[in-house]
Amino acid sequence: MNPQTIFIAILGVTLLNGFVSPMVPLVFFMAPIWLPEFVPPTRIVLLYGTSLIVSVSTLMVSAVPAGIFERLTGRQETDQTSMFVWLGAAILLTLPGLI
């Protein structure tokens, strides 16, 4: 399995978390803070925006353990093991929404 295939799996897990995360209602109700004024505040726009915010946040937060792992092991390039650490962190962040 090459790193690109693992990254596609990471994206799939983070997109799933964007739909099932317990943070979705919180971000949804905070829409007046993050939604620009020129965007119509319809329900579908709010749901897509909320899902996108949670998904991207999951992608960024789950990358932190992989970065720490690379730093501690002295790796110069991202390899398959680092990508699996990233995938594992994304899965752990998605589990609360699936349970």
Buried (B, 14 or more C-beta within 10 A) or exposed (E): EEBEEBBEBBEEBBBBBBBBBEBBEEBBEEBEEEBEEEEEEEEEEBBEBBBEBBBEBBBEEBBEBBEEBBEEEEEEEBEEBBBBBBBBBBBEBBEEBEE
